[in-house]
Amino acid sequence: MRRIGWLLILGLANLGTLAQGSLSLVALLARPQQALNLQLAQANVDAAEEILSQLRADPTTLKADLLIAQSSVAEAQANLIQARLQNQVNLAQAVFNVVAADQRKDLDQARLAQAQVELGVARERVRLGSGTNLAVEQAQAALTQAQQDLRVDEVQLGVQRELLRNLLGLRELPALDAQVPATAPIPNLNAIRAASLRVPAVLKALGTVEVAKLKLDQSQTESTPLNQRSAARQALLSAQLEYQFQVQTARQTAEQAYIRALSTQAALEAARAALNAQEAALKTAQSQERAGTVSRLQVQALMLGVGQTRFAALQAQQAAYLARLQLELTAPQEVK
């Protein structure tokens, strides 16, 4: 039973620790991205910039054509940034899925070790006449459940590792660093609303408005038929309505992402506070065990609770990081 107790200790000690020579999410994000969607988005930027350059060099270029080309460049650049950010979200989610599955497996192993201890204690109490068969049956059921959970989570870990390996295009997936990267502070809501106007749909709608305004101005001559001037006014009105709709949609999406980012940050702080409380309780119990007022089994139960709380804190940190990335996706801070 002492050996099983040490297995529990080792399992919980591994929970949330970093593997030697492991690959971090920061390192993965810093690698040049070769995804097909990025290549396509970059090609669109290059093509749009080339067309704009040619139009600028041509003295016969119409002003409307130049505006359309400028709008196309802005939209293509915004689409490229969106593709990069979305790929970062996808990569972070895939890495976190593997890390969480691996941590969950370690926690399952700790639960299994604890269940084995408790079953042994229940049987020993029956042998000594101080326990019941019902307690043994309950301990056996807990052990069976722990074994089943471990098998399921081992399979899930294999699935998540394979998905990440395919995403990265690697033949073998190295050990992963469980640490979640730090993020920049969440901007204020006004900054978020302003940044939401940089998403591709809004920039495209804005370009359409600018072209429609120019065409309306150009139609304000006596030689332009009345029906053409009326059509130009209608085109501008439609473009303005579409722009207003896209602005409203972008702001609402960004505001929702802002609320999620704040909520996940608050949840992370609560999870860290709970972990600190659990760790303090464990230290107290360990001192009491040395004094002989608390049993080893009680300390092990607290250790398991610390492991579960540490895992919850890890998941909260992952959720906060992903929410921050999603906020950046809905409100890009800079368009290059």
Phi and psi in degrees as GROMACS dihedral restraints (atoms count N, CA, C in turn):
[ dihedral_restraints ]
;  ai    aj    ak    al  type     phi  dphi    fc
    3     4     5     6     1   -65.0    20    10
    4     5     6     7     1   -38.6    20    10
    6     7     8     9     1   -64.4    20    10
    7     8     9    10     1   -41.1    20    10
    9    10    11    12     1   -63.4    20    10
   10    11    12    13     1   -38.1    20    10
   12    13    14    15     1   -60.5    20    10
   13    14    15    16     1   -41.3    20    10
   15    16    17    18     1   -67.0    20    10
   16    17    18    19     1   -32.8    20    10
   18    19    20    21     1   -61.8    20    10
   19    20    21    22     1   -39.3    20    10
   21    22    23    24     1   -63.4    20    10
   22    23    24    25     1   -44.7    20    10
   24    25    26    27     1   -60.8    20    10
   25    26    27    28     1   -46.0    20    10
   27    28    29    30     1   -64.7    20    10
   28    29    30    31     1   -40.1    20    10
   30    31    32    33     1   -62.5    20    10
   31    32    33    34     1   -42.8    20    10
   33    34    35    36     1   -73.7    20    10
   34    35    36    37     1   -29.8    20    10
   36    37    38    39     1   -66.6    20    10
   37    38    39    40     1   -33.0    20    10
   39    40    41    42     1   -75.4    20    10
   40    41    42    43     1   -18.7    20    10
   42    43    44    45     1   -69.1    20    10
   43    44    45    46     1   114.6    20    10
   45    46    47    48     1    88.1    20    10
   46    47    48    49     1    -0.1    20    10
   48    49    50    51     1   -85.2    20    10
   49    50    51    52     1   167.1    20    10
   51    52    53    54     1  -101.9    20    10
   52    53    54    55     1   138.1    20    10
   54    55    56    57     1   -79.3    20    10
   55    56    57    58     1   145.2    20    10
   57    58    59    60     1   -66.2    20    10
   58    59    60    61     1   133.2    20    10
   60    61    62    63     1    68.9    20    10
   61    62    63    64     1    24.1    20    10
   63    64    65    66     1   -83.4    20    10
   64    65    66    67     1   162.5    20    10
   66    67    68    69     1   -98.2    20    10
   67    68    69    70     1   128.1    20    10
   69    70    71    72     1   -96.8    20    10
   70    71    72    73     1   160.1    20    10
   72    73    74    75     1   -64.7    20    10
   73    74    75    76     1   -36.5    20    10
   75    76    77    78     1   -58.4    20    10
   76    77    78    79     1   -44.8    20    10
   78    79    80    81     1   -65.0    20    10
   79    80    81    82     1   -39.3    20    10
   81    82    83    84     1   -66.0    20    10
   82    83    84    85     1   -40.8    20    10
   84    85    86    87     1   -68.8    20    10
   85    86    87    88     1   -27.4    20    10
   87    88    89    90     1   -79.3    20    10
   88    89    90    91     1   -16.0    20    10
   90    91    92    93     1   -67.9    20    10
   91    92    93    94     1   145.4    20    10
   93    94    95    96     1   -58.1    20    10
   94    95    96    97     1   128.9    20    10
   96    97    98    99     1   -86.3    20    10
   97    98    99   100     1   126.3    20    10
   99   100   101   102     1  -113.8    20    10
  100   101   102   103     1    17.9    20    10
  102   103   104   105     1   -62.3    20    10
  103   104   105   106     1   148.8    20    10
  105   106   107   108     1   -62.2    20    10
  106   107   108   109     1   -38.8    20    10
  108   109   110   111     1   -65.4    20    10
  109   110   111   112     1   -31.7    20    10
  111   112   113   114     1   -71.5    20    10
  112   113   114   115     1   -40.8    20    10
  114   115   116   117     1   -61.4    20    10
  115   116   117   118     1   -41.6    20    10
  117   118   119   120     1   -66.6    20    10
  118   119   120   121     1   -43.4    20    10
  120   121   122   123     1   -63.5    20    10
  121   122   123   124     1   -40.6    20    10
  123   124   125   126     1   -66.4    20    10
  124   125   126   127     1   -38.9    20    10
  126   127   128   129     1   -62.8    20    10
  127   128   129   130     1   -38.0    20    10
  129   130   131   132     1   -65.6    20    10
  130   131   132   133     1   -39.0    20    10
  132   133   134   135     1   -63.6    20    10
  133   134   135   136     1   -46.8    20    10
  135   136   137   138     1   -60.7    20    10
  136   137   138   139     1   -43.2    20    10
  138   139   140   141     1   -65.7    20    10
  139   140   141   142     1   -42.9    20    10
  141   142   143   144     1   -65.0    20    10
  142   143   144   145     1   -41.5    20    10
  144   145   146   147     1   -66.9    20    10
  145   146   147   148     1   -35.4    20    10
  147   148   149   150     1   -66.1    20    10
  148   149   150   151     1   -43.4    20    10
  150   151   152   153     1   -62.6    20    10
  151   152   153   154     1   -44.2    20    10
  153   154   155   156     1   -61.9    20    10
  154   155   156   157     1   -41.7    20    10
  156   157   158   159     1   -62.2    20    10
  157   158   159   160     1   -41.9    20    10
  159   160   161   162     1   -65.8    20    10
  160   161   162   163     1   -41.5    20    10
  162   163   164   165     1   -65.6    20    10
  163   164   165   166     1   -38.8    20    10
  165   166   167   168     1   -66.4    20    10
  166   167   168   169     1   -32.6    20    10
  168   169   170   171     1   -79.6    20    10
  169   170   171   172     1   -15.1    20    10
  171   172   173   174     1   -93.3    20    10
  172   173   174   175     1   114.7    20    10
  174   175   176   177     1   -67.6    20    10
  175   176   177   178     1   -13.3    20    10
  177   178   179   180     1   -93.2    20    10
  178   179   180   181     1     2.7    20    10
  180   181   182   183     1   -64.1    20    10
  181   182   183   184     1   132.6    20    10
  183   184   185   186     1   -76.8    20    10
  184   185   186   187     1   150.1    20    10
  186   187   188   189     1   -61.5    20    10
  187   188   189   190     1   -38.3    20    10
  189   190   191   192     1   -64.3    20    10
  190   191   192   193     1   -40.8    20    10
  192   193   194   195     1   -64.6    20    10
  193   194   195   196     1   -36.7    20    10
  195   196   197   198     1   -67.0    20    10
  196   197   198   199     1   -40.9    20    10
  198   199   200   201     1   -63.3    20    10
  199   200   201   202     1   -41.9    20    10
  201   202   203   204     1   -61.7    20    10
  202   203   204   205     1   -42.4    20    10
  204   205   206   207     1   -66.4    20    10
  205   206   207   208     1   -40.8    20    10
  207   208   209   210     1   -63.1    20    10
  208   209   210   211     1   -41.3    20    10
  210   211   212   213     1   -63.7    20    10
  211   212   213   214     1   -38.5    20    10
  213   214   215   216     1   -64.9    20    10
  214   215   216   217     1   -39.0    20    10
  216   217   218   219     1   -64.0    20    10
  217   218   219   220     1   -46.4    20    10
  219   220   221   222     1   -60.9    20    10
  220   221   222   223     1   -42.5    20    10
  222   223   224   225     1   -66.4    20    10
  223   224   225   226     1   -41.8    20    10
  225   226   227   228     1   -64.5    20    10
  226   227   228   229     1   -40.4    20    10
  228   229   230   231     1   -64.9    20    10
  229   230   231   232     1   -40.4    20    10
  231   232   233   234     1   -65.2    20    10
  232   233   234   235     1   -38.8    20    10
  234   235   236   237     1   -64.3    20    10
  235   236   237   238     1   -36.5    20    10
  237   238   239   240     1   -64.7    20    10
  238   239   240   241     1   -44.2    20    10
  240   241   242   243     1   -63.6    20    10
  241   242   243   244     1   -42.0    20    10
  243   244   245   246     1   -60.8    20    10
  244   245   246   247     1   -41.0    20    10
  246   247   248   249     1   -64.1    20    10
  247   248   249   250     1   -42.6    20    10
  249   250   251   252     1   -62.4    20    10
  250   251   252   253     1   -46.7    20    10
  252   253   254   255     1   -64.0    20    10
  253   254   255   256     1   -42.1    20    10
  255   256   257   258     1   -64.6    20    10
  256   257   258   259     1   -37.9    20    10
  258   259   260   261     1   -65.7    20    10
  259   260   261   262     1   -35.8    20    10
  261   262   263   264     1   -64.7    20    10
  262   263   264   265     1   -41.7    20    10
  264   265   266   267     1   -60.8    20    10
  265   266   267   268     1   -47.4    20    10
  267   268   269   270     1   -62.0    20    10
  268   269   270   271     1   -42.0    20    10
  270   271   272   273     1   -66.5    20    10
  271   272   273   274     1   -46.2    20    10
  273   274   275   276     1   -60.7    20    10
  274   275   276   277     1   -42.7    20    10
  276   277   278   279     1   -62.4    20    10
  277   278   279   280     1   -42.1    20    10
  279   280   281   282     1   -65.7    20    10
  280   281   282   283     1   -42.1    20    10
  282   283   284   285     1   -64.7    20    10
  283   284   285   286     1   -45.1    20    10
  285   286   287   288     1   -63.2    20    10
  286   287   288   289     1   -35.8    20    10
  288   289   290   291     1   -61.3    20    10
  289   290   291   292     1   -41.5    20    10
  291   292   293   294     1   -68.3    20    10
  292   293   294   295     1   -47.3    20    10
  294   295   296   297     1   -59.8    20    10
  295   296   297   298     1   -45.9    20    10
  297   298   299   300     1   -64.3    20    10
  298   299   300   301     1   -41.1    20    10
  300   301   302   303     1   -64.3    20    10
  301   302   303   304     1   -38.8    20    10
  303   304   305   306     1   -66.9    20    10
  304   305   306   307     1   -43.3    20    10
  306   307   308   309     1   -65.9    20    10
  307   308   309   310     1   -38.0    20    10
  309   310   311   312     1   -64.0    20    10
  310   311   312   313     1   -38.1    20    10
  312   313   314   315     1   -64.4    20    10
  313   314   315   316     1   -42.0    20    10
  315   316   317   318     1   -61.8    20    10
  316   317   318   319     1   -39.7    20    10
  318   319   320   321     1   -66.5    20    10
  319   320   321   322     1   -38.5    20    10
  321   322   323   324     1   -60.8    20    10
  322   323   324   325     1   -41.0    20    10
  324   325   326   327     1   -64.5    20    10
  325   326   327   328     1   -37.3    20    10
  327   328   329   330     1   -67.5    20    10
  328   329   330   331     1   -39.8    20    10
  330   331   332   333     1   -63.7    20    10
  331   332   333   334     1   -40.8    20    10
  333   334   335   336     1   -62.6    20    10
  334   335   336   337     1   -43.7    20    10
  336   337   338   339     1   -62.4    20    10
  337   338   339   340     1   -41.6    20    10
  339   340   341   342     1   -65.9    20    10
  340   341   342   343     1   -39.9    20    10
  342   343   344   345     1   -64.6    20    10
  343   344   345   346     1   -36.2    20    10
  345   346   347   348     1   -65.4    20    10
  346   347   348   349     1   -41.2    20    10
  348   349   350   351     1   -61.8    20    10
  349   350   351   352     1   -47.5    20    10
  351   352   353   354     1   -67.0    20    10
  352   353   354   355     1   -34.4    20    10
  354   355   356   357     1   -66.0    20    10
  355   356   357   358     1   -42.4    20    10
  357   358   359   360     1   -61.8    20    10
  358   359   360   361     1   -41.1    20    10
  360   361   362   363     1   -64.9    20    10
  361   362   363   364     1   -42.3    20    10
  363   364   365   366     1   -63.2    20    10
  364   365   366   367     1   -40.7    20    10
  366   367   368   369     1   -67.4    20    10
  367   368   369   370     1   -39.0    20    10
  369   370   371   372     1   -65.7    20    10
  370   371   372   373     1   -37.2    20    10
  372   373   374   375     1   -66.8    20    10
  373   374   375   376     1   -37.8    20    10
  375   376   377   378     1   -63.8    20    10
  376   377   378   379     1   -41.7    20    10
  378   379   380   381     1   -63.0    20    10
  379   380   381   382     1   -34.8    20    10
  381   382   383   384     1   -85.9    20    10
  382   383   384   385     1    -5.1    20    10
  384   385   386   387     1    86.5    20    10
  385   386   387   388     1     8.4    20    10
  387   388   389   390     1  -107.3    20    10
  388   389   390   391     1     1.2    20    10
  390   391   392   393     1  -120.9    20    10
  391   392   393   394     1   177.9    20    10
  393   394   395   396     1  -123.3    20    10
  394   395   396   397     1   157.3    20    10
  396   397   398   399     1   -66.3    20    10
  397   398   399   400     1   -30.0    20    10
  399   400   401   402     1   -62.6    20    10
  400   401   402   403     1   -41.0    20    10
  402   403   404   405     1   -63.2    20    10
  403   404   405   406     1   -36.9    20    10
  405   406   407   408     1   -66.0    20    10
  406   407   408   409     1   -43.5    20    10
  408   409   410   411     1   -63.2    20    10
  409   410   411   412     1   -40.0    20    10
  411   412   413   414     1   -66.0    20    10
  412   413   414   415     1   -40.7    20    10
  414   415   416   417     1   -66.4    20    10
  415   416   417   418     1   -38.0    20    10
  417   418   419   420     1   -65.3    20    10
  418   419   420   421     1   -40.2    20    10
  420   421   422   423     1   -64.4    20    10
  421   422   423   424     1   -39.2    20    10
  423   424   425   426     1   -65.3    20    10
  424   425   426   427     1   -38.9    20    10
  426   427   428   429     1   -65.1    20    10
  427   428   429   430     1   -44.3    20    10
  429   430   431   432     1   -60.9    20    10
  430   431   432   433     1   -41.7    20    10
  432   433   434   435     1   -65.1    20    10
  433   434   435   436     1   -40.0    20    10
  435   436   437   438     1   -64.3    20    10
  436   437   438   439     1   -39.9    20    10
  438   439   440   441     1   -64.4    20    10
  439   440   441   442     1   -41.5    20    10
  441   442   443   444     1   -65.8    20    10
  442   443   444   445     1   -43.7    20    10
  444   445   446   447     1   -59.8    20    10
  445   446   447   448     1   -40.8    20    10
  447   448   449   450     1   -64.4    20    10
  448   449   450   451     1   -43.3    20    10
  450   451   452   453     1   -62.3    20    10
  451   452   453   454     1   -45.4    20    10
  453   454   455   456     1   -62.7    20    10
  454   455   456   457     1   -44.2    20    10
  456   457   458   459     1   -73.0    20    10
  457   458   459   460     1   -26.9    20    10
  459   460   461   462     1   -66.3    20    10
  460   461   462   463     1   -41.1    20    10
  462   463   464   465     1   -63.8    20    10
  463   464   465   466     1   -44.6    20    10
  465   466   467   468     1   -61.5    20    10
  466   467   468   469     1   -39.2    20    10
  468   469   470   471     1   -61.6    20    10
  469   470   471   472     1   -42.9    20    10
  471   472   473   474     1   -61.7    20    10
  472   473   474   475     1   -40.5    20    10
  474   475   476   477     1   -64.2    20    10
  475   476   477   478     1   -46.6    20    10
  477   478   479   480     1   -66.6    20    10
  478   479   480   481     1   -37.3    20    10
  480   481   482   483     1   -64.3    20    10
  481   482   483   484     1   -39.6    20    10
  483   484   485   486     1   -67.4    20    10
  484   485   486   487     1   -39.8    20    10
  486   487   488   489     1   -63.2    20    10
  487   488   489   490     1   -42.6    20    10
  489   490   491   492     1   -68.7    20    10
  490   491   492   493     1   -40.2    20    10
  492   493   494   495     1   -59.8    20    10
  493   494   495   496     1   -43.4    20    10
  495   496   497   498     1   -66.0    20    10
  496   497   498   499     1   -39.0    20    10
  498   499   500   501     1   -63.2    20    10
  499   500   501   502     1   -38.9    20    10
  501   502   503   504     1   -84.3    20    10
  502   503   504   505     1   -14.2    20    10
  504   505   506   507     1    70.6    20    10
  505   506   507   508     1    33.7    20    10
  507   508   509   510     1  -102.0    20    10
  508   509   510   511     1   149.9    20    10
  510   511   512   513     1   -78.1    20    10
  511   512   513   514     1   -37.0    20    10
  513   514   515   516     1  -131.3    20    10
  514   515   516   517     1   139.6    20    10
  516   517   518   519     1   -95.9    20    10
  517   518   519   520     1   120.4    20    10
  519   520   521   522     1   -73.9    20    10
  520   521   522   523     1   173.5    20    10
  522   523   524   525     1   -63.9    20    10
  523   524   525   526     1   146.6    20    10
  525   526   527   528     1  -108.4    20    10
  526   527   528   529     1   140.1    20    10
  528   529   530   531     1   -73.6    20    10
  529   530   531   532     1   126.9    20    10
  531   532   533   534     1   -79.4    20    10
  532   533   534   535     1    -9.5    20    10
  534   535   536   537     1   -68.4    20    10
  535   536   537   538     1   135.9    20    10
  537   538   539   540     1   -90.6    20    10
  538   539   540   541     1   129.7    20    10
  540   541   542   543     1   -62.1    20    10
  541   542   543   544     1   153.7    20    10
  543   544   545   546     1   -73.7    20    10
  544   545   546   547     1   154.1    20    10
  546   547   548   549     1  -123.5    20    10
  547   548   549   550     1   158.7    20    10
  549   550   551   552     1   -70.5    20    10
  550   551   552   553     1   155.8    20    10
  552   553   554   555     1   -58.0    20    10
  553   554   555   556     1   150.5    20    10
  555   556   557   558     1   -71.9    20    10
  556   557   558   559     1   124.8    20    10
  558   559   560   561     1   -63.8    20    10
  559   560   561   562     1   163.7    20    10
  561   562   563   564     1   -73.1    20    10
  562   563   564   565     1   166.2    20    10
  564   565   566   567     1   -64.1    20    10
  565   566   567   568     1   -36.8    20    10
  567   568   569   570     1   -62.9    20    10
  568   569   570   571     1   -40.7    20    10
  570   571   572   573     1   -65.3    20    10
  571   572   573   574     1   -37.6    20    10
  573   574   575   576     1   -64.1    20    10
  574   575   576   577     1   -45.0    20    10
  576   577   578   579     1   -62.1    20    10
  577   578   579   580     1   -41.1    20    10
  579   580   581   582     1   -66.3    20    10
  580   581   582   583     1   -41.5    20    10
  582   583   584   585     1   -68.5    20    10
  583   584   585   586     1   -26.5    20    10
  585   586   587   588     1   -63.7    20    10
  586   587   588   589     1   -19.1    20    10
  588   589   590   591     1   -76.5    20    10
  589   590   591   592     1    -2.3    20    10
  591   592   593   594     1   -94.2    20    10
  592   593   594   595     1     0.8    20    10
  594   595   596   597     1   -72.3    20    10
  595   596   597   598     1   154.1    20    10
  597   598   599   600     1   -56.0    20    10
  598   599   600   601     1   -41.7    20    10
  600   601   602   603     1   -61.7    20    10
  601   602   603   604     1   -39.0    20    10
  603   604   605   606     1   -70.4    20    10
  604   605   606   607     1   -43.3    20    10
  606   607   608   609     1   -63.4    20    10
  607   608   609   610     1   -38.6    20    10
  609   610   611   612     1   -63.8    20    10
  610   611   612   613     1   -45.2    20    10
  612   613   614   615     1   -64.7    20    10
  613   614   615   616     1   -37.8    20    10
  615   616   617   618     1   -64.1    20    10
  616   617   618   619     1   -41.4    20    10
  618   619   620   621     1   -61.8    20    10
  619   620   621   622     1   -39.2    20    10
  621   622   623   624     1   -63.9    20    10
  622   623   624   625     1   -38.5    20    10
  624   625   626   627     1   -63.7    20    10
  625   626   627   628     1   -45.3    20    10
  627   628   629   630     1   -62.9    20    10
  628   629   630   631     1   -41.1    20    10
  630   631   632   633     1   -66.7    20    10
  631   632   633   634     1   -41.3    20    10
  633   634   635   636     1   -63.8    20    10
  634   635   636   637     1   -38.6    20    10
  636   637   638   639     1   -62.7    20    10
  637   638   639   640     1   -44.2    20    10
  639   640   641   642     1   -62.4    20    10
  640   641   642   643     1   -44.7    20    10
  642   643   644   645     1   -66.0    20    10
  643   644   645   646     1   -34.6    20    10
  645   646   647   648     1   -66.5    20    10
  646   647   648   649     1   -43.3    20    10
  648   649   650   651     1   -60.2    20    10
  649   650   651   652     1   -41.3    20    10
  651   652   653   654     1   -69.7    20    10
  652   653   654   655     1   -22.3    20    10
  654   655   656   657     1   -84.5    20    10
  655   656   657   658     1    -7.0    20    10
  657   658   659   660     1   -83.7    20    10
  658   659   660   661     1    60.3    20    10
  660   661   662   663     1  -131.6    20    10
  661   662   663   664     1   157.2    20    10
  663   664   665   666     1   -66.9    20    10
  664   665   666   667     1   -24.5    20    10
  666   667   668   669     1   -80.8    20    10
  667   668   669   670     1   -11.9    20    10
  669   670   671   672     1   -84.4    20    10
  670   671   672   673     1   127.7    20    10
  672   673   674   675     1   -58.6    20    10
  673   674   675   676     1   149.7    20    10
  675   676   677   678     1   -60.3    20    10
  676   677   678   679     1   -38.9    20    10
  678   679   680   681     1   -66.4    20    10
  679   680   681   682     1   -31.4    20    10
  681   682   683   684     1   -71.3    20    10
  682   683   684   685     1   -39.0    20    10
  684   685   686   687     1   -65.2    20    10
  685   686   687   688     1   -40.2    20    10
  687   688   689   690     1   -63.6    20    10
  688   689   690   691     1   -40.6    20    10
  690   691   692   693     1   -65.2    20    10
  691   692   693   694     1   -37.5    20    10
  693   694   695   696     1   -66.0    20    10
  694   695   696   697     1   -40.6    20    10
  696   697   698   699     1   -64.4    20    10
  697   698   699   700     1   -41.3    20    10
  699   700   701   702     1   -65.6    20    10
  700   701   702   703     1   -38.2    20    10
  702   703   704   705     1   -64.2    20    10
  703   704   705   706     1   -40.2    20    10
  705   706   707   708     1   -66.0    20    10
  706   707   708   709     1   -43.4    20    10
  708   709   710   711     1   -60.4    20    10
  709   710   711   712     1   -44.8    20    10
  711   712   713   714     1   -63.0    20    10
  712   713   714   715     1   -41.0    20    10
  714   715   716   717     1   -65.5    20    10
  715   716   717   718     1   -40.4    20    10
  717   718   719   720     1   -65.9    20    10
  718   719   720   721     1   -40.0    20    10
  720   721   722   723     1   -64.5    20    10
  721   722   723   724     1   -41.5    20    10
  723   724   725   726     1   -64.7    20    10
  724   725   726   727     1   -40.5    20    10
  726   727   728   729     1   -63.0    20    10
  727   728   729   730     1   -44.7    20    10
  729   730   731   732     1   -61.2    20    10
  730   731   732   733     1   -40.2    20    10
  732   733   734   735     1   -64.1    20    10
  733   734   735   736     1   -45.5    20    10
  735   736   737   738     1   -65.4    20    10
  736   737   738   739     1   -38.0    20    10
  738   739   740   741     1   -63.9    20    10
  739   740   741   742     1   -45.8    20    10
  741   742   743   744     1   -62.5    20    10
  742   743   744   745     1   -43.9    20    10
  744   745   746   747     1   -63.2    20    10
  745   746   747   748     1   -44.5    20    10
  747   748   749   750     1   -63.7    20    10
  748   749   750   751     1   -42.1    20    10
  750   751   752   753     1   -66.1    20    10
  751   752   753   754     1   -42.6    20    10
  753   754   755   756     1   -63.2    20    10
  754   755   756   757     1   -42.4    20    10
  756   757   758   759     1   -62.6    20    10
  757   758   759   760     1   -43.4    20    10
  759   760   761   762     1   -66.9    20    10
  760   761   762   763     1   -40.3    20    10
  762   763   764   765     1   -63.1    20    10
  763   764   765   766     1   -39.6    20    10
  765   766   767   768     1   -64.8    20    10
  766   767   768   769     1   -41.1    20    10
  768   769   770   771     1   -66.0    20    10
  769   770   771   772     1   -35.9    20    10
  771   772   773   774     1   -63.1    20    10
  772   773   774   775     1   -44.6    20    10
  774   775   776   777     1   -63.8    20    10
  775   776   777   778     1   -41.8    20    10
  777   778   779   780     1   -62.2    20    10
  778   779   780   781     1   -41.6    20    10
  780   781   782   783     1   -63.2    20    10
  781   782   783   784     1   -43.3    20    10
  783   784   785   786     1   -65.0    20    10
  784   785   786   787     1   -40.7    20    10
  786   787   788   789     1   -65.7    20    10
  787   788   789   790     1   -43.4    20    10
  789   790   791   792     1   -68.8    20    10
  790   791   792   793     1   -32.4    20    10
  792   793   794   795     1   -66.6    20    10
  793   794   795   796     1   -41.9    20    10
  795   796   797   798     1   -64.5    20    10
  796   797   798   799     1   -40.5    20    10
  798   799   800   801     1   -64.1    20    10
  799   800   801   802     1   -36.8    20    10
  801   802   803   804     1   -64.3    20    10
  802   803   804   805     1   -44.8    20    10
  804   805   806   807     1   -61.7    20    10
  805   806   807   808     1   -40.0    20    10
  807   808   809   810     1   -65.5    20    10
  808   809   810   811     1   -40.2    20    10
  810   811   812   813     1   -65.8    20    10
  811   812   813   814     1   -38.7    20    10
  813   814   815   816     1   -66.8    20    10
  814   815   816   817     1   -39.3    20    10
  816   817   818   819     1   -63.8    20    10
  817   818   819   820     1   -41.0    20    10
  819   820   821   822     1   -64.4    20    10
  820   821   822   823     1   -38.3    20    10
  822   823   824   825     1   -66.1    20    10
  823   824   825   826     1   -42.6    20    10
  825   826   827   828     1   -59.9    20    10
  826   827   828   829     1   -41.3    20    10
  828   829   830   831     1   -65.3    20    10
  829   830   831   832     1   -41.7    20    10
  831   832   833   834     1   -65.5    20    10
  832   833   834   835     1   -42.2    20    10
  834   835   836   837     1   -66.2    20    10
  835   836   837   838     1   -37.4    20    10
  837   838   839   840     1   -64.5    20    10
  838   839   840   841     1   -40.8    20    10
  840   841   842   843     1   -63.5    20    10
  841   842   843   844     1   -37.8    20    10
  843   844   845   846     1   -65.9    20    10
  844   845   846   847     1   -42.6    20    10
  846   847   848   849     1   -61.5    20    10
  847   848   849   850     1   -41.0    20    10
  849   850   851   852     1   -62.6    20    10
  850   851   852   853     1   -45.1    20    10
  852   853   854   855     1   -64.8    20    10
  853   854   855   856     1   -37.4    20    10
  855   856   857   858     1   -65.1    20    10
  856   857   858   859     1   -38.2    20    10
  858   859   860   861     1   -65.1    20    10
  859   860   861   862     1   -40.9    20    10
  861   862   863   864     1   -67.0    20    10
  862   863   864   865     1   -33.6    20    10
  864   865   866   867     1   -64.8    20    10
  865   866   867   868     1   -41.9    20    10
  867   868   869   870     1   -63.7    20    10
  868   869   870   871     1   -30.6    20    10
  870   871   872   873     1   -82.8    20    10
  871   872   873   874     1    -8.0    20    10
  873   874   875   876     1    85.4    20    10
  874   875   876   877     1    14.7    20    10
  876   877   878   879     1  -101.2    20    10
  877   878   879   880     1    -7.1    20    10
  879   880   881   882     1  -134.0    20    10
  880   881   882   883     1   139.4    20    10
  882   883   884   885     1   -80.2    20    10
  883   884   885   886     1   160.1    20    10
  885   886   887   888     1   -62.5    20    10
  886   887   888   889     1   -35.6    20    10
  888   889   890   891     1   -64.1    20    10
  889   890   891   892     1   -38.3    20    10
  891   892   893   894     1   -66.4    20    10
  892   893   894   895     1   -39.4    20    10
  894   895   896   897     1   -64.5    20    10
  895   896   897   898     1   -41.8    20    10
  897   898   899   900     1   -63.9    20    10
  898   899   900   901     1   -37.6    20    10
  900   901   902   903     1   -62.8    20    10
  901   902   903   904     1   -39.5    20    10
  903   904   905   906     1   -67.9    20    10
  904   905   906   907     1   -36.7    20    10
  906   907   908   909     1   -61.4    20    10
  907   908   909   910     1   -41.0    20    10
  909   910   911   912     1   -64.2    20    10
  910   911   912   913     1   -40.2    20    10
  912   913   914   915     1   -62.7    20    10
  913   914   915   916     1   -38.6    20    10
  915   916   917   918     1   -63.6    20    10
  916   917   918   919     1   -41.3    20    10
  918   919   920   921     1   -61.9    20    10
  919   920   921   922     1   -42.5    20    10
  921   922   923   924     1   -65.1    20    10
  922   923   924   925     1   -40.8    20    10
  924   925   926   927     1   -69.2    20    10
  925   926   927   928     1   -36.8    20    10
  927   928   929   930     1   -63.9    20    10
  928   929   930   931     1   -39.3    20    10
  930   931   932   933     1   -65.9    20    10
  931   932   933   934     1   -40.6    20    10
  933   934   935   936     1   -62.6    20    10
  934   935   936   937     1   -37.8    20    10
  936   937   938   939     1   -67.1    20    10
  937   938   939   940     1   -37.8    20    10
  939   940   941   942     1   -62.5    20    10
  940   941   942   943     1   -45.7    20    10
  942   943   944   945     1   -63.8    20    10
  943   944   945   946     1   -37.7    20    10
  945   946   947   948     1   -65.0    20    10
  946   947   948   949     1   -38.1    20    10
  948   949   950   951     1   -67.7    20    10
  949   950   951   952     1   -40.7    20    10
  951   952   953   954     1   -62.4    20    10
  952   953   954   955     1   -43.8    20    10
  954   955   956   957     1   -63.5    20    10
  955   956   957   958     1   -39.0    20    10
  957   958   959   960     1   -66.2    20    10
  958   959   960   961     1   -39.6    20    10
  960   961   962   963     1   -65.1    20    10
  961   962   963   964     1   -45.4    20    10
  963   964   965   966     1   -64.9    20    10
  964   965   966   967     1   -38.4    20    10
  966   967   968   969     1   -64.2    20    10
  967   968   969   970     1   -35.8    20    10
  969   970   971   972     1   -68.2    20    10
  970   971   972   973     1   -39.5    20    10
  972   973   974   975     1   -64.7    20    10
  973   974   975   976     1   -41.8    20    10
  975   976   977   978     1   -63.5    20    10
  976   977   978   979     1   -35.8    20    10
  978   979   980   981     1   -63.8    20    10
  979   980   981   982     1   -42.8    20    10
  981   982   983   984     1   -62.4    20    10
  982   983   984   985     1   -34.7    20    10
  984   985   986   987     1   -66.1    20    10
  985   986   987   988     1   -37.9    20    10
  987   988   989   990     1   -86.0    20    10
  988   989   990   991     1   -19.3    20    10
  990   991   992   993     1  -140.5    20    10
  991   992   993   994     1    75.8    20    10
  993   994   995   996     1   -58.2    20    10
  994   995   996   997     1   130.5    20    10
  996   997   998   999     1   -78.4    20    10
  997   998   999  1000     1   -20.3    20    10
  999  1000  1001  1002     1  -157.0    20    10
 1000  1001  1002  1003     1   138.1    20    10
 1002  1003  1004  1005     1  -110.1    20    10
 1003  1004  1005  1006     1   119.9    20    10
